[in-house]
Amino acid sequence: MASVIDICNLALQRIGQTQPIASLEEQSKAAEICSQVYEMCRDTVLQDYLWPFATSWKRLAQMADPPTNWGYRYSYPPSCLKLRQIVVPGKRRLNPDDSPVYELQYHEGQQTIITDTLDAEIIYTARVEDPTLFSPSFVDALAWRIAQEIAMPMSVNADIMNNARQMYEAMVSRAAEGALNEVKQDKAPESEFITGRR
């Protein structure tokens, strides 16, 4: 299991920095830069893909005063980094056309979700801060994402930054392919065009 320091040192290695850091609080340029970008990079990588370890479910708390032409307003979960879908009871897998319509809306000082779905439940990507919960593929992708951010401040060759960006994109694609092998999914719903012909 990787620690935050392990991940940052892996990122530093990937841009050619041979001197590891021992703490994000130490007095070094590398530690200062890693400290500045770590949380932003972590949350960005979490948002960029539906990582199984960060996938969560929640029944939303209903609020008053939905806007005109919308049925309901709900509180946005504090740990939610990206709302993936509103759950439809009885359907684990949805066609895009079957997914309930929703919008995110700022209301009275907070982020809210508006939809026409009663008693809405959502699937979302949660902000996971404990690195011991990260999957190996996430650690790999996060280290490349950090490497991309710290390359310029650490004054390395621009080609190294571009390589880090390309490697990050490749890692997220590889994670998406690998995750398909971790889950036995229902068959995709048939379109109305096909079912209507029967």
C-alpha positions in Angstrom: 0.0 0.0 0.0 1.3 3.4 -1.0 1.5 6.5 1.2 1.1 10.1 0.0 4.9 10.4 0.2 5.4 7.2 -1.8 3.1 8.5 -4.5 4.9 11.9 -4.6 8.3 10.3 -4.7 7.2 8.1 -7.6 6.1 11.2 -9.5 9.4 12.9 -8.8 11.2 9.8 -10.1 9.2 10.0 -13.3 10.4 13.5 -14.1 14.0 12.5 -13.4 14.4 13.8 -9.8 16.6 11.4 -7.8 16.3 13.0 -4.4 13.2 11.7 -2.6 11.3 13.7 -0.1 10.6 12.5 3.5 7.6 14.8 4.2 5.4 17.3 2.5 6.4 19.7 5.3 10.1 19.5 4.8 12.0 22.6 3.5 12.6 21.6 -0.1 11.3 22.8 -3.4 10.1 19.3 -4.4 8.1 18.9 -1.1 6.6 22.4 -1.4 5.4 21.8 -5.0 4.1 18.3 -4.3 2.2 19.7 -1.3 0.6 22.4 -3.5 -0.7 20.0 -6.2 -1.3 16.7 -4.5 -4.9 17.1 -3.4 -6.0 18.8 -6.7 -4.4 16.0 -8.7 -5.9 13.3 -6.5 -9.4 14.7 -6.9 -8.9 15.2 -10.7 -7.9 11.6 -11.2 -10.8 10.4 -9.1 -13.2 12.5 -11.3 -11.6 11.3 -14.6 -12.8 7.7 -14.2 -15.3 5.6 -12.3 -12.8 4.0 -10.0 -14.5 1.0 -8.2 -12.8 1.8 -4.8 -14.2 5.3 -4.9 -17.7 4.4 -6.2 -20.4 5.2 -3.6 -24.2 5.2 -3.4 -26.5 7.5 -1.4 -30.2 8.3 -1.0 -30.4 12.1 -1.3 -31.8 14.5 1.3 -34.7 16.4 -0.1 -34.8 20.1 0.2 -37.7 22.6 -0.1 -38.3 25.1 -3.0 -37.5 23.3 -6.2 -37.3 25.6 -9.2 -40.2 26.1 -11.6 -40.6 23.1 -14.0 -38.6 20.8 -11.7 -40.1 18.3 -9.3 -37.5 18.1 -6.5 -34.4 19.7 -5.1 -31.8 17.6 -3.1 -28.7 18.3 -1.1 -25.4 17.6 -2.9 -23.4 15.0 -0.8 -20.3 16.7 0.7 -18.1 13.8 -0.3 -19.3 13.7 -3.9 -16.7 14.6 -6.5 -18.7 13.6 -9.5 -22.3 12.5 -9.8 -22.4 9.5 -12.2 -26.2 8.7 -12.4 -29.5 8.8 -10.6 -30.6 5.3 -9.8 -33.7 3.8 -11.4 -35.3 1.1 -9.2 -35.1 -2.3 -10.7 -32.4 -1.3 -13.3 -28.7 -1.7 -12.5 -27.6 -0.8 -16.0 -29.2 2.0 -18.1 -29.4 3.1 -21.6 -28.4 6.8 -21.8 -32.0 7.6 -22.8 -33.3 5.9 -19.7 -31.2 7.9 -17.2 -33.3 10.4 -15.2 -32.6 14.0 -16.1 -31.0 16.2 -13.5 -29.0 19.4 -13.1 -26.6 20.8 -10.6 -27.6 24.2 -9.2 -26.2 26.6 -6.7 -28.9 27.5 -4.2 -28.7 29.5 -1.0 -25.0 29.0 -0.5 -24.7 25.4 -1.4 -24.6 23.0 -4.4 -27.9 21.2 -5.0 -29.3 18.6 -7.4 -32.6 19.2 -9.2 -34.5 16.4 -10.9 -38.0 15.1 -11.3 -37.2 11.8 -9.5 -38.9 11.3 -6.2 -36.7 9.8 -3.3 -33.7 10.1 -5.6 -30.7 7.8 -5.0 -27.4 8.4 -6.8 -24.2 6.6 -7.8 -21.2 8.9 -7.5 -17.4 9.1 -7.2 -16.5 10.0 -3.6 -13.5 11.9 -2.4 -11.3 9.2 -1.0 -8.4 10.7 1.0 -6.9 7.5 2.6 -4.2 6.3 0.2 -4.3 2.8 1.7 -7.7 2.4 -0.1 -6.2 3.4 -3.5 -6.0 0.6 -6.1 -2.6 0.0 -7.7 -3.8 1.3 -11.0 -5.0 4.5 -9.3 -1.6 5.0 -7.6 0.1 4.6 -11.0 -2.2 7.1 -12.7 -2.0 9.6 -9.8 1.8 9.6 -9.9 1.8 10.3 -13.6 -0.8 13.1 -13.0 1.3 14.7 -10.3 4.4 14.3 -12.5 2.7 16.3 -15.2 1.9 19.1 -12.8 5.3 19.3 -11.1 7.4 19.0 -14.2 7.4 22.7 -15.1 7.9 24.1 -11.6 10.8 21.6 -11.2 12.3 23.0 -14.4 12.6 19.7 -16.3 12.5 19.3 -20.1 9.1 20.0 -21.7 9.2 16.6 -23.3 9.1 15.0 -19.9 5.9 16.9 -19.0 4.3 15.8 -22.3 5.3 12.2 -21.7 3.8 12.4 -18.2 0.5 13.6 -19.7 0.4 10.9 -22.3 1.3 8.2 -19.8 -1.5 9.5 -17.5 -4.1 9.3 -20.3 -2.9 5.7 -21.2 -3.1 4.7 -17.5 -6.7 5.9 -17.2 -7.6 4.0 -20.4 -6.0 0.9 -19.1 -7.8 1.2 -15.8 -11.1 1.4 -17.7 -10.3 -1.8 -19.6 -9.2 -3.6 -16.5 -12.3 -2.7 -14.5 -14.5 -4.4 -17.0 -12.9 -7.7 -15.9 -13.6 -7.0 -12.3 -17.4 -6.8 -12.5 -20.0 -9.2 -13.9 -22.6 -6.9 -15.4 -26.1 -7.3 -16.6 -26.7 -7.4 -20.3 -27.1 -4.0 -21.8 -30.8 -3.1 -22.2 -32.1 -3.5 -25.7 -33.3 -0.4 -27.5 -37.0 0.2 -28.0 -36.5 -0.2 -31.7 -35.4 -3.9 -31.2 -38.0 -4.7 -28.5 -40.8 -3.1 -30.5 -40.2 -5.5 -33.4 -41.0 -8.5 -31.3 
